[in-house]
Amino acid sequence: MLRILVLAGVALSMTFGTTAIAAAPTGTGGLPPWHFQMTHKEVESFTDYGPYKTFSNGDLETYSGLFEGRKENVQFFFKDGKLIRIGVYLYEGQDIKAAAGVWGQTYEALKAKYGSIELPDIRVDSPVTELAASVVAAAAGANVDVSGKSKMAPYKQPSDVFVFASFLRGEVQGQVFYYVIVHYDPPHG
């Protein structure tokens, strides 16, 4: 009987892989396969997306998370030992033009997945309902250069997650860096 159980376990792991059976979600929403309210151990149990690095404050990151079919830097933020935010860091560097280009691509990806995108930092005089990615990139880059940040979010949010993106400028040891991040939070309110 024990041999049959062991063989069944091996067959399941070969059929589904480590990702599918590693941990059952303890919450909803997030960025599959990760869900809000998971513990550190549950997040790290998806070994196909590792290795994971632990920050000094206990948050986690992996450079093997998936966003739009590509491996990206995915960071996991915890409160009281439970996952409360997932961030996909699509750009981290010193080239504002490259960052703006990634912002334009992110706009296109979010628009394709969720529909119309709110761009609170971009003002348009004409009654345009959709902007070209290159226009969004240039306008956001100029805004970040002046104010230090730009945001965007789908007008229609999914029921189990609040999605938004940030284009930020920051200083690290006297050097200017730019960041493009897609955030996944529990639904607001």
N, C-alpha and C positions, 0 to 999 in steps of 0.2 A: 504494500500500500504506500509506504514512504517513497519507494522508487517511482511510482506513478505520479505522486504529488510533485516530486522534484522534476520529472520529465515535463509535467504540465507547466510548471513555473518556467523552465527553460524555453518551452515552446511559446509561452506568452511573451517572454522578454525578446525572443527572436521575432515574433510577429509584430509587436507594438513598439519595441525599442525602449530605451531608458526614459525618454521624454514622456511617453504616453502613460506609463504606470508609476512614475516616480512619486507623485503626490496628488491627492485629490484636493481641489480648491476648497479653501475654507471661507471664501467670500465670493464676490462677484466683481465684474468689471476688470479693468487693467489692460494689459497688453499680453495676449495669449503667448505662452501658456501660463503666464503669471497673473494672479488675481489679488485684489486688495484683501487685506487681513491675513495674508500668508505670513508665516514666521520666516526667519532667516534660513532655517534648515529646509523648509518647504521650497523657498526660492532656489536655493542651491541644489535641490534634489533633481533639477532638470539639467543633468550633467552634459547633455548634448550641446548646451549653450555656455558651458564653462570654458576655462576656469574662471572663478569668481575672485575678486579682490575685496577685502574688507577695509573700509576707511577707519580712521581712529575713532570716529563717533559711532561706529557699528553699522553704517550704511554699506551697501554692496555695489559692485559694478562688474560687468562683463563686457568684453569687446566682441562677443559672439552672439549677441542678441539679434533678432531679426526685425527689420523695419522695411516694408515694401520689398521683401525678398532679398535684401542685402544685409550682410553682417554689419552691425553698428555698435557703438558704445552705449550700453543701456545701464542706467543707474537706478538703484532701488533705495527708497527713503522710508525709514521706519519710525514709528512712535509707539512707545510701550511694547516693543517687540513685534509689532504688526505692520505690514506693508501699507503705507498711506499714499505714496506717489511713485510713479515710474517716469523717468526722464530718458528720452532718446537723444543723445548728444551727436547731432549730425555734422557739426563743424565746431572746431576749437582751434583757433590759430590767429595769426596777425594780419592776414590779408582781407581787408574789408570788401574788396571786389569779389573775392572767392566766397566769402561768407554771404554776401548779398546774392550771389548766384545760387548758393544752396538754399537760401530763403525763398527764392523764386521757385525752385524745384519742390520745396516743401509745400508751398502754396498750391502748386499743381497737384501734388499727391493728396493733400487734405481735401481739396476741392473734388478730386475724382472719387474719393472714398465717402465724403460726407455731404457734398453739395456746396452751395454758396458759402463763402467765407467772409466773416466780419473782419474788416481792417480798420480799427479805430484810429490809427495814426496816419492814415492816408486820406486826404481830402481831394475829391474830384468835382470840378464845376459842372461837367456835363452829366446827363443822366445815363451813365454807363452801368450796366448791371454786373458785368464781369470784366476784370482787367487782365491784360496779358501778364504772364509771369515775369517778363523782362521789366515791365512798368512797376510791378509790385517790388521786384528786387531793387531797382534803382531808387524808388521812393523810400523804401524801408532803410536802405543803406544810408541815404542822406539823413533820414530821421535819426538813425542810430549814431551817426557821426555828430549830430547836434545834441540830442537829448540822452543818448546812452542806451535807449531801448525802443523796440517795436514789438507789438503783439498781434496775434491773429487767432481766430477761433471759428469753428463752424457755427453758423446761425442755428442749425438744427443739431442739437447734441444727442448722442445715443442715450438710451435710458439708464445704462449701467456704468457710465463713465463720463467725466467732463474732460474734453480734449482741447488743448490750446497750445500755441507755439510762441516762443520768445526768441528775439534776436537781440543780443546784449553786447555791450562794450564794457570791459572791465580792465583793471590794472593789476598786474602781478609783478612784483619786484621792479616797479618802474617801467614795465613794458605794457603796451596796450594789446589786449586780446579781444577777439570777437567769438561769440558763441551762438549757435542756432540749435534750439532744443524743442522737441515736442514733448509736452507734459501730459500725463494721464493721471487724473485725480478722481476720487470718488465723486459721484454726482453732487452738484450743489443744490441745496435745498428745498 
